[in-house]
Amino acid sequence: MATIDTTALASQFKRVYGEKITDLFARATMTYNQFAKSSRKASVRPAGAGYYFSLRQGDIESVGGRAQGALLPEPLIGDGVQGIITPKLIYAVLRMAGLAIEAGKGDIAAFVDAQGDATMNAYNALINDLNRQCHGDGYGLLGTTSASATLATGSTWTATFDNDRGVRYMKKGMICDFYNGAAIDQTASSVRISSIDPTTKTVTFEAGANSYRAYHPLTAAQSYSNTATAIASGSFLVRYGARLASHATTNASYEIMGLNGMYDDGTLLATFEGVTVASDAEFKANILDNSAVNRELSVDLMLAAMDMTAARSTAAVDTIRMGLGQRRKYFGLLSPDIRFVPGKLVGGYEQLAFSQNAAVKIVVDPVTQPNRLYFEPDSIIKKYELTPIGWGGFDPNKMHWRQDYDEATMYLRTYLNLGCENRPALTLLDDLVEPSSMPF
């Protein structure tokens, strides 16, 4: 029987493609999707000033027992302060070449499928990045180097992030800046991630050829030039343009406020939602730490965190947020207990129970900050949307010609922020030991 040489006939075969493109990376969107939208309306002021709210830090103290005929209590009013939640401008851009658009006219169905996949990918990428931002402080920190690295301009090069934070917030294709302390490293900015090894926590970068500096969001950084110099151990890898070249936590932030900034007592952010913690000390979260020395998770520590929220607010903890490492530690606490109720998937989220009546749910997000557990009452943290996710531009239903190029562009945008008006209800259990081996 004759054998058909499929190699010789390859040019005659039709190519049959699947219905969609397979993603070879993890998407984590659960934390962002869990926060409810606030019903508060934005203030009607120019440039979308934000959402104002008032805080009562002390009750009226004109209360007390007196003897008959004595003076009544002094009519002391309670102390208060006003805060503001300002929206952040978040974008995802989609661009298609004129040739791709023209080729699609021969098969309109194929073009619609290609455009539909591209637009859905842009939307998913936007939500995925918003979920990353949910775990930060608004300033785009991705990781901290654990050893010195040397940028190369003629070939790929690597940097190692072998610590608890690891590489969980990094993605292939991300454009990033290195910061040496509070200032951008002018010899290592606008660098792009080529690949990530989660086992060794090593990141490979493209050759530092200054390919992306021309469109850097910071005008000053457009003139920086990458050179083959050392990047110090302990340097910060930051999302492209997420903070100013000379960084301070008093500067404006360009990403949404995340859990790291909300669960703070003024140590990380001196001012939160327009309120200065040093002068208005009631507006700070609760932190149960161990002076930067990690200790093992225990049920007693978890109960202490719940009690702290109850002591400082009228709300009770309904949700505990943790990452994969602390989930493993929590399983270790419960494994000897035959009354342990196995985890279950509820609405797409992995949910466990804490306490005998399962009144407190545990939500596990793979990109939750390591070494920490977050305790919060339901609906304390909300999304404050000035503009929901949608297409931008004067005509949001069309792609727009890119001037001087044979290309068309669309962009998704949302103006929003996460906010918390009852910060004393948040309790952070910090300085916890992570397992010895983690996937990233």
N, C-alpha and C positions, 0 to 999 in steps of 0.2 A: 504494500500500500504506500502510495506516494505521501511524502511529508510536505506540508505547506510551509514555506519560509515566511513567517510573519514579519521578519525584519525587512525583507525586500518589499513587502506590501504595506509597510507602515504608513506610507504617504497617502494611501488610498482609503485608509480607515477614517471614520468619523470619530471625533472626540466626544464622549458622553460625560457630562459633568454632573455632580451631585446637586442637590437643591440649595445647599448653602456651603459656606466656607467653614472649615473646622478650626476652632480656636485652640491653640496649643499653649494656653496659659490660663491661670485661674482668674476668675472675676469674683470680687467680694463686694457685695452691695447691701448686705443685710442691715448694718447699723444705720446707714443713711435712710433706708426705706422704713425703718421702724419709728422714726420721729414724726409725730403728727404735725400738721400745719397749724400755725397759730391763727386764731380768728381775729386777732388784733389788726386794725387797719393802720396803714402807714400814715404818718402825719402829712398833711397837705402843705408841703413846703418845697421851695425850689431845689432841684437836683436830688430829690429823693432823700431827704435828710435822714430818715430812718424811723424806727419805732420807739417812741418815748414811753416810759413807764415810771411809776413812783414807788418808792420803798419806804415802809415804816420800820425804823430800826429800834424804836422804843415806844412803850405804851404810855398813855396818860398817867402821870404819877400823882394826881390829886386825889389819892386814896389813902385812908388810914383811920385808925380808931382815935377818938378824942374824949376827953372828960367833958362833962356838961359845962357849958359856958366858955369852953376854950375856943381858940381860933380854929377855923376850918382849914383843911389842907390847902397848901398853895396850889393854884390852878396851873400846874406845869404841863405843857403840851409835850407830846411825843416827838422824838427826833425823826427826821425823814430826809431823803435825798432822791434826786431824779436820775434815771439812767437812760441810755439810748442803745438800741441795737441797729447797727448800720449794715446795709446790704453790701455784699461783695459781688464783683462782676466776674462771672465764670463763663468761659466760651469753649466751644469745640468747632473747628473749622473743617469743611469738606470742600475739596477742589477736584474738578474733572477737566481733562484736556479737551480741546475742541475736536481732535481726532477721535477720541473715545465717544463723544456725543454724536459725531457724524456717523461713525461706524454703527452705532446703535440704531440709526434710522432704518437700516436694512432689516432689522428684526426688533420691532418695538417691544415685544415681550421680553427679549433678552436684555434690552436696555433698561426696561423698568425693573427687572430682577436685579441687575447690577447696581442701579441707582438705589433700589430699596435696601439691598444688603449694605451698601456704603453708608446710607443715612442711618440705618439701624445700628451699624457699628459705631458711628459717631455718637449716637445717643447712649449706647452701652458704655462707651469709653468715658463719656462725661459723668455718668452715674458712678462708674467704678472709681474715678478720680475723686468725686465728691465723697465717696465712702472713705477713701484714704484720708482726705482732709478732715473727716469727722474725728479722727484719732490724734490730731495734732493741736497746734496752738495758733494757727493762722500764718505761720512763717515758713512752711514748706520743708521742714527737716526730714530727710529720708534716711540717713544713717551716719554713723561715725566710724572713721577708719581705725582699725586696731593695729596697724603697722604702717610704716612709711611706704610711699609708692612713688614711682617716677613716670611722669607723663612722657609719652613718645609722640613725635610729630610725623614719623614716617611709617608707623605700624601700630597695630593694636597694643594695648597695655592694660595692666590689671591693678586693682586695689582690693584690699581685704577688709571686711567688716565683721570680724569674728568676735562678736559680743552678743548680748541678749537681744538687742534691737535687730541685729542682723541685717538681712536684705529684704525683709517682708514688704517694704514700701516701694521697692524699685521694680521697674518693668523694662523689658527690652524696648529700645527706641526712645526712652526718656532722654530729654536734654536737661543737663544739670549744671550747677555751679558748685565749686568747692569754696568753702569759707575756712580761713585760718583764724579761729577765734571769732571776733566780731566783725571782721572785714573780709570781703571777697578776695580770693586768691587770684590776682590779676593774670597769673601765668597758667591758670587751670580753670577757666570759665567756659561756658557754652560747650561742654563735653557731652557726648552722646553714648548711652549704654548700648553695647553690641550684644552681650549675652550675660547670663547670671548663672552661677553654680550654687544652688541653695545648700548643698552638702558641705562645701568648704567655705561658704559665705564669701566667695570671691566674685568680683564683677569685672568683666572685660569691657573696655571702652574702645570706641573707634579712634583711629589716629587723630591726635589733636591738631587738626589742620585749619582751624578757625572757620569751618564751613557754616556755622550757625550764629556767629557773632553779629552779623549785619542786621539781624532782626531781633536782637536781644531786647526784651522789654525795658531794660535800664539803658538809657542813652549813653551813660558813661562806659558801660561794659562793651559797647559796640567798637570801641577803640582798643580794647585789650587784645593782646596777642599771646596765644599759648606757646610755651617754650618747654624744652626738655629739661625740666627742673623737678626737684623733689617736692612731694606733697607730704606734709608732716603727719605722723600718727596722731590721732585725736582730731583730725580735720573733719568738718561737717560737709556732707553732701546734701545739697539743697535743690529743690525743684527750680528749674530755670525761671529766674526773675521773680521768685516768691518773696524776696526781701530786698531791702536797699543795700547798696554796695558797702556802706558803713552801717552795720546793723545794731539796733538797740530795740529792746522790747517796748519802748515808747513810740517807735515808728509805726506808721500805718501798715497794716497787714493786707495782703492781697488774696489770701485764701480764707475760706469760712472758718469760724471759730470751732475748734474741736474739743473733745473730752479733756485733752491734756491742759488746755487753757481754762476750761470751766471748773475742773476739779483742782483748784489752786487756792492758796491762801495769801497770795501776794508775793510769794517767793519767785515764781516764774514771770507773772505779769503784774506789774505794780498797779495798773489800771485795767479794769474789766468793765466793758459796756458803759464807758464814760464815768465810772465810779472809781475813785482812788481808794484803794483798800486801806492804806495807812491812816487816812482821816475818817473813813467809814468802815470800821473793822467788822461790823456785823455782816457786811456783804462779802463774805468769803466762804469757801467750801471747807469741809473738815478733812484733815489728813492724819491718818494713823500710820506713821512711818517708824523706822528703826535706825534713824541717823545714818542712812545710806548703807547700812549693813543688812544684806539680805537674810531673811529667816524663813523657816518652813511655814507653809499655810496650815492653819488649824481652824477647826469649827469655832473655837472660842474667839479667835481674831475676827472671824466673820460676824459673829454675834455682837462683838464690841463695835464693829462698824455700823451695824444696824441700830444699835442703841445710841450711837452718836447722832445719827440722823434724827431719831425720835427725840433726843434731848434738845436739839437746836432748832427744830421746826415742828409744825403741826402735822406734817406728812409722815407716812410710814413707807419703808422701803418695799417696793414691789418687784424690782429688777436688779439683778447682779450681772455685770458684763465682765467677761473674761476671755482670754485667748486660749490657744491650744495647749500651751505649756501649763497654765494653771488648771485647765480642765483635767490634764493628766494627774496633777497634784490632788485635785478634788476627788477624782476617782480613787486614788490611793487611800484617801481618808475614809471612803465609803465602802470599799471592797470587802472589809471584814463584816459589814453589817448586812445581814440577809434581808433586811427590810428595805434595802435600797431599791428605788424605782428606776428602771432603765431609762435612758434618754429616749426622746421621741421627736419626730419632726412635726412641727406645727406651723403651717403656713409657709413652709420653706425654710424655717429657722430651726437650728438645733436648740432644743430647750430642755433643761433639766430642772429639778425641783430642789429647793432648800427649805428646811423646816418640816416639822411633822405633818402639817396639813397642806404642804405643797403650795402655800400662799405666795411664796417668793420664787419667781422663775429665774433661771440662769440662762443667759443668752451667750453663745459662743461664736465669736467672729474671729476667723484666722488672723486678721490684721489688727486685733486689739493690742494695745501697748503691752509689752512684756513686764513681768515683775509686779503687776498691779491687778486689783479688782475694783470695779466701780459700782457703787451702791446708790440707787436712785429711786424715788417714787415715780410712778407712771405719770406721763404728761408734764413733767417738770421741765424737760428740754423739748423745745419745739422748733419747727422751721418757720422763719419769718420771711415770706416771699413778697418782694416788691413786684417781681415779674416771674411767673413760672417758666419752666423750660419750654422753649419754643424757638422757631426760626426768626432770626433777626433780619434787619434790612427794611427798606421802604415797601417792598412787595415781598412778603414772606413766602409766597407761593411759587417763586421763580428763583432760578440760579442767576447770579449777577455776573456780567462780564468783568473780568479783571483787566483794568486799563493797561494798555500796551502789551498784553499777553493774549495768546490764543487759548484762554482758559476761562472757566466759569467757577464761581465760588458760592457756597452757601455756608451759613454758620448758625449753630445752635447757641443760645445764650440763656442765662438765668441770672437774675439779681436777687440774691437771698443771703441769709445767714442763719446759723443756729444760735439760739439764745436761751438764757435761763434767768427768770426773774426772781426765783426763790433759791438762791445759791446755797444758803445754809442747809438745805435739804440734801445736798450732795456730799457723799463721804467716800474718800479714796483710801483704800488699804494698800499701802505701798511697801517697797523693799521686801519682796517675796522671792524665794529661790525658784528659778526656772529649771526644768529637767536638764540633765547633762547633754542630751542630744535632741535637737529640734530640726525640723525639715527646712527652716530658713532662718 
